[in-house]
Amino acid sequence: MKTQDVSHFEMVKKGDGHTLLRFSQQAKKEFKTAQFIELPTVGKSIGLGDVLLAVESTKAIFELESPIAGEIVSLDCQEGSLLDLVICLKTACS
């Protein structure tokens, strides 16, 4: 199931031309039973609306589209949970 619901992500634009994406509180509630998350690779360029990652939850796989275009610079699970994932993208606009 493919979804472009931008409410799945919170975006934080940094002054250095990078944007941080993390799951919103709504997404954390929706995917709290997530069993697996297929992550993008560092260095991959994505366009607006491209599949950014896939979340496998109970009996369904959700492909989440990127709300922005850019190059993936890093992936970090700050709290140790995949739902606390932070994706850093180098974006065209700073």
Backbone hydrogen bonds, N-H to C=O, Kabsch-Sander energy under -0.5 kcal/mol:
donor,donor_aa,acceptor,acceptor_aa,energy
3,T,63,E,-2.6
6,V,4,Q,-1.0
8,H,5,D,-2.0
9,F,6,V,-1.6
10,E,22,R,-3.1
12,V,20,L,-2.3
14,K,18,H,-3.2
17,G,14,K,-1.1
19,T,89,L,-2.6
20,L,12,V,-2.8
21,L,87,I,-2.9
22,R,10,E,-1.9
23,F,85,L,-0.7
24,S,8,H,-1.9
28,K,24,S,-2.3
29,K,25,Q,-1.9
30,E,26,Q,-2.5
31,F,27,A,-2.9
32,K,29,K,-1.0
34,A,31,F,-2.5
35,Q,56,E,-3.3
36,F,56,E,-1.4
38,E,54,A,-2.9
39,L,37,I,-0.8
43,G,72,I,-3.0
44,K,41,T,-1.8
46,I,70,G,-3.0
49,G,66,S,-2.4
50,D,47,G,-2.4
52,L,64,L,-3.1
53,L,64,L,-1.3
54,A,38,E,-1.6
55,V,62,F,-3.1
56,E,36,F,-3.4
56,E,54,A,-0.5
57,S,55,V,-0.7
57,S,60,A,-2.7
60,A,57,S,-1.4
62,F,55,V,-3.0
63,E,1,M,-2.9
63,E,61,I,-0.6
64,L,53,L,-2.8
64,L,62,F,-0.7
65,E,3,T,-2.4
65,E,63,E,-0.5
66,S,50,D,-3.1
70,G,46,I,-2.3
71,E,90,K,-2.1
72,I,44,K,-2.6
73,V,88,C,-3.6
74,S,88,C,-1.4
76,D,86,V,-2.0
78,Q,76,D,-0.9
78,Q,84,D,-1.1
80,G,77,C,-1.0
84,D,81,S,-2.1
85,L,82,L,-1.3
86,V,76,D,-2.8
87,I,21,L,-2.9
88,C,74,S,-2.7
88,C,86,V,-0.5
89,L,19,T,-2.7
89,L,87,I,-0.5
90,K,71,E,-3.1
91,T,17,G,-2.6
91,T,89,L,-0.7
